[in-house]
């Protein structure tokens, strides 16, 4: 995985900053991690794609839904698209 010594050594050799708070903890990427959890549990695990083309199409449709139709509690029940094009979004503490 991304915490293997071989992988970390390559990053260090190229002076690439490793974006982890600790071994195996990707807290810097919490929003991305949450997105992929939703993708897996709301689409991938529920769908039996027969081939790459079907998976590509299905995931594209899901991501369009996720961004344009699915309301997010953390965004005050707005869609990511609404928030992106709005200048007045204020997050809640």
Beta strands, then each sheet from edge to edge (+ up, - down):
end
